[in-house]
Amino acid sequence: QLVESGGGSVQAGGSLRLSCAGTGIHLSSAFCVGWFRQVPGKEREGVASIRPGATTTAYASSVRGRFSISLDTAKITVFLQMNSLKPEDTAMYYCAASVGGQYCSAPYLIRAQEKGTAYRGQGTQVTVS
């Protein structure tokens, strides 16, 4: 299971840091961990991903330069630092993790968790006004 935290309401230009912790799954052993977001009535959007084994990262163009994904030193918690937030960043943010895969990306995690081959948390709401 994955548990997200850190969401909330913030004014445009502000910052939030989301956290994702694994219970029953050690994120250091995951192939790919990442974040995606969803607004009701819209498709899910991949936000960022990280390969724990290689610490390589990838970002959606809409957040690159503003968001940063990282692992804590024990590799059991994944963070999403969100700076310069915009109203269009408002969404439910989900953490997802896969044990296997070929290419680590947030869009891959969206497909994998839909197929049941990746873990997903319950989400944390981010509202930017």
C-alpha positions as CSV (number, residue, x, y, z in Angstrom):
1,Q,0.0,0.0,0.0
2,L,1.0,3.6,-0.6
3,V,0.0,6.5,1.6
4,E,0.2,10.1,0.3
5,S,0.3,13.2,2.5
6,G,1.1,16.9,2.2
7,G,-1.7,18.1,0.1
8,G,-3.7,21.3,0.9
9,S,-4.8,24.7,-0.2
10,V,-2.3,27.3,-1.3
11,Q,-2.2,30.6,-3.1
12,A,-0.8,30.8,-6.6
13,G,3.0,31.1,-6.4
14,G,3.2,29.1,-3.3
15,S,4.7,25.7,-2.5
16,L,3.7,22.3,-1.2
17,R,5.6,19.1,-0.6
18,L,3.8,15.8,-1.1
19,S,5.1,12.6,0.5
20,C,4.5,9.0,-0.4
21,A,5.3,6.2,1.9
22,G,5.1,2.5,1.2
23,T,3.5,0.1,3.8
24,G,4.2,-3.5,2.9
25,I,6.2,-2.4,-0.1
26,H,9.7,-1.0,0.3
27,L,10.0,1.8,-2.3
28,S,13.8,1.1,-2.7
29,S,12.9,-2.2,-4.3
30,A,10.4,-0.7,-6.8
31,F,11.4,-0.3,-10.4
32,C,9.5,2.9,-10.8
33,V,7.7,5.4,-8.5
34,G,5.9,8.5,-9.5
35,W,3.0,10.9,-9.3
36,F,0.1,11.5,-11.5
37,R,-2.9,13.8,-11.0
38,Q,-6.5,13.9,-12.0
39,V,-9.2,16.6,-12.2
40,P,-12.8,15.3,-12.3
41,G,-14.0,15.0,-15.8
42,K,-10.4,15.0,-17.2
43,E,-7.9,12.4,-18.1
44,R,-5.2,11.5,-15.6
45,E,-1.9,13.3,-16.2
46,G,1.5,12.0,-15.4
47,V,3.5,14.4,-13.4
48,A,6.9,13.0,-12.4
49,S,8.7,9.7,-12.0
50,I,11.9,8.3,-10.4
51,R,13.7,5.1,-10.7
52,P,14.9,4.2,-7.2
53,G,17.7,2.0,-8.5
54,A,19.1,4.7,-10.7
55,T,17.6,7.8,-9.2
56,T,16.8,9.0,-12.7
57,T,13.8,11.3,-13.0
58,A,11.4,12.5,-15.6
59,Y,8.8,15.3,-15.6
60,A,5.8,16.4,-17.6
61,S,6.5,19.5,-19.6
62,S,3.7,21.3,-17.6
63,V,5.7,21.0,-14.4
64,R,9.3,20.8,-15.4
65,G,11.4,23.4,-13.6
66,R,8.7,23.9,-10.9
67,F,8.3,20.4,-9.5
68,S,11.0,18.1,-8.2
69,I,10.7,14.4,-7.3
70,S,13.2,12.8,-4.9
71,L,13.8,9.9,-2.5
72,D,14.8,10.1,1.1
73,T,18.2,8.6,1.9
74,A,16.6,5.4,3.3
75,K,14.6,5.2,0.0
76,I,11.3,4.5,1.8
77,T,9.6,7.8,1.1
78,V,9.2,9.6,-2.2
79,F,8.7,13.4,-2.2
80,L,7.2,15.8,-4.8
81,Q,8.3,19.3,-4.1
82,M,5.9,21.7,-5.9
83,N,7.0,25.3,-6.3
84,S,5.5,28.2,-8.2
85,L,2.1,26.5,-8.0
86,K,-0.6,27.6,-10.5
87,P,-4.4,27.3,-10.4
88,E,-4.1,24.7,-13.2
89,D,-2.1,22.5,-10.8
90,T,-5.3,21.9,-8.8
91,A,-6.0,18.2,-8.8
92,M,-6.0,15.0,-6.8
93,Y,-2.4,13.8,-6.7
94,Y,-1.7,10.1,-6.6
95,C,1.5,8.2,-5.9
96,A,2.1,4.9,-7.8
97,A,4.8,2.3,-7.8
98,S,5.6,-0.7,-9.9
99,V,7.9,-3.5,-9.1
100,G,8.7,-4.3,-12.8
101,G,8.6,-2.6,-16.1
102,Q,10.8,-1.6,-19.0
103,Y,10.7,2.2,-19.0
104,C,10.0,4.3,-16.0
105,S,7.6,7.2,-16.5
106,A,4.5,8.6,-14.9
107,P,2.3,7.7,-18.0
108,Y,3.6,4.1,-17.7
109,L,2.5,4.1,-14.0
110,I,-0.9,5.3,-15.0
111,R,-1.4,2.4,-17.4
112,A,0.1,-0.1,-15.0
113,Q,-2.1,0.8,-12.0
114,E,-5.1,0.7,-14.3
115,K,-4.1,-2.8,-15.2
116,G,-3.5,-3.7,-11.6
117,T,0.3,-4.2,-12.1
118,A,1.3,-1.2,-10.0
119,Y,0.4,0.0,-6.5
120,R,-1.5,3.3,-6.0
121,G,-2.4,5.4,-3.0
122,Q,-5.7,7.0,-2.2
123,G,-4.6,10.4,-3.3
124,T,-4.1,13.8,-1.7
125,Q,-5.9,16.9,-2.8
126,V,-4.0,20.0,-3.9
127,T,-5.9,23.2,-4.4
128,V,-4.3,26.4,-5.8
129,S,-6.2,29.6,-5.9
